[in-house]
Amino acid sequence: MTTQILNLPRTQLVREATKTQVKGHSIYHEQSLSAEDYVMLMKRFGECETPGQFMNPKKNPEIFIVTAKKDKHGKKLGMFGEGELGWHSNGNSRHNVEHILIGLYCVEEDVNTALSICNTTRPFMDLTEEQQNYYRGVTIKLKFKNNTIYKLKEGDPELEFMEASKGSIRKLVGKHPVTGQEYFYFPYHFIEKAWHRMACAGGQKKPIDVNPMIKELKQHIFKSKYQTHHVFHKGDLLLMDQFTSLHRRTPVYDNNRLLWRVACDYRNII
Amino acid sequence: MTLQILNYSDKEITQLVSEIVKNGSAVLHDQDLTQREFVDACKRMGVCDSWDYFMNPPDNPEISIVSGELDENGNSIGMFTDQELEWHANGAGRHDFKEICVSLYCVEECIDTTLSICNQCDMFAELSKEEQDYYRSIDVHLDATGVRVWPKDSNYKGSGEGDFGVSADFYKETIDRRPLVGKHPVDGREYLYFLIQYIKKAYIGNEEINIDEFYADLWPKMFRSKYMFHHVFRKGDILFMDQLHTIHRRSPVKKKERQLWRTAFDYSNTKFT
């Protein structure tokens, strides 16, 4: 019997959280979790998001249903549909991103759909000190734009949910609140504007043309060597730190694919 | 600058082969190779297969083009086009073959296409001793006739793959069975050779066992997430896969221009110490 993460003692769970924060993700196979078990597990890490949207079951509002399946009236049962999803992480256009641990638990698999995860710490570490200093001085403005990471139709409740966030302004290079590791915060589909604050010019702010910056950083960050890929099988649990990783998804070929997603912080495990 | 395989020392080539055999696969990133250089790199490990099918460039017949792209006449420039491919391995259908390493070099990427690799050696190692002994007692008969690695409900008719020599006669095979559990010629570890579709009959001694029950028993034991590794090719990636320790599948190709160069070779030029 594969070790069940639900049964791990606190000390081991702390180690798993640290591993996830540093590496960007952790995978656990053959987990046998009910919705209640899963929520209980994620609450051992921290407080969970419960926005009360159409994809949150009333009984377990911490869970976000991720599926392309629709009910008999054609109504969406979950979020993210069946199309390809561009690089993103949780809460990209929110002012404060607190729920930086995402859990994805596979209930129904599609062996042709993969989730790619890109570590965001290693690309920063691999830069020269001069490059690191330059990017540390960059501030970005983020806002969700439809038809970028995915396409949503007018009237889709998911579009309403995504567009509700007002956007945020934050540093391109962040320091992880637990590990202190520096990472690129680069959900580029959301980046609208950027500035560079020059220490040598008395902290003067200079606007940056975002497109060349995005082009250059895409080539550097999304290198094959920084990426891991996962095809969910029933019982797989993937944990991803939303600061030290970004993720994307290939198209879904079997609309019965069903994942349970939970977003939480680390307040109960630190 | 990432170390280029062309500049590897003999020791580094041996280390790479050891990694392929140990893990079932190995990936090198950011490689920059012409067709000839790719073949030369593979030949440092062993002798490459060479053919003159439609997907083999005449100047570098060791390479098989894998692509969904069509030429101006609507003919495929490579094998397998854009179909999902079921679990398979090189040499499937043969009871004995030498080219136990396959390499794939990415020339044009499709970030929505995934290659999944399942480790048959790890699977066998985790079985109970009783199960291992049981599977060691089984011989299998392989036959590629009629096998299609793309899904059964697919409309794909093949783009010349049907002309490939696959029969026992073609390969002048003198045996018609092999053990289900093999011992790898390099590291001596045992692997369970579960070549789905290609295994047509299974025997314990001279007694044939029910093939449907054989498949139903092994399928859930083999294709478990924990034995799998997944790769999305980016331009410049080379993936090496040991064809005894692993079996692989591919998701459908979204971008038809995706192109990989494939070689198959043995390890005869690797200097094991």
Interface residues (C-beta under 8 A of the other chain):
Chain A: T2 H29 E30 E84 V111 N112 T113 A114 S116 K223 S224 K225 Q227 H229 H230 V231 F232 H233 G235 D236 R248 T250 P251 Y253
Chain B: T2 V27 H29 D30 E84 I111 D112 T113 T114 S116 R224 S225 K226 M228 H230 H231 V232 F233 R234 G236 D237 R249 S251 P252 K254
